[in-house]
Amino acid sequence: MEKQAELLIRAALHDMANVLAGIQGVLELADPARPLGTRDKDRLDAVVEEGMATLVRARHLAMGTLPEAGLQEGPDWRAQVLDELKAMGLLFKCEFVLTFEDRGGPDRWPGALLRSYVRSAVRQALPYAQGHVLNLRCASEPSGWSIRMDPVSLLPEGLVFLADDHPGDITSRWAKTAGQALGVTPTCQDGILSLQVPRP
């Protein structure tokens, strides 16, 4: 078996095992004599949703495809980003606050591809986020798009474009693939993780 395919399969199996462990954890902590309460149902839904996102990323990686990157109106794009982060916020007990600043560029964003990259970048940044609120400050500039996350103490290893033979999980592999496709430059300084995306 080709080395890259083997690494991808191992990463997918590892991540899916984590999803199943999350489901098992919710069920084991629930009272077996009673139906799941609202909180447990929400947690279970969140684990499954994050698992489905991992599965979609793994499928794209295996097939060498990317999500749609056609430009989308800014307000819709940002609303979808926040909606897609809800499950992660519930699982990690983190609130996401998204703001927008017009810096002279058209308020149209690279669709599902950039949303998927942002979601994987947020997942990589969460271990380095300080506190229970992560600010996502979006800006449209003539030269491209900027997403700044704060407070984040370090540049996550999974956002640095790793070597091909690095084991990595599906999320870091996806961040590398989507980030390269978008031309993202990630940096972290003074508690701000900055993702710069050039216009094509």
ABEGO torsion letter per residue (X at the ends): XBAAAAAAAAAAAAAAAAAAAAAAAAAAABBAABBBBAAAAAAAAAAAAAAAAAAAAAAAAAAGBBBBABBBBAAAAAAAAAAAAAAAAAAAGBBBBBBBBBAGBBBBBBEAAAAAAAAAAAAAAAAABBEABBBBBBBBBAAEBBBBBOBBABBBAAABBBBAABAEBAAAAAAAAAAAAAGBBBBBBGGBBBBBBBBX
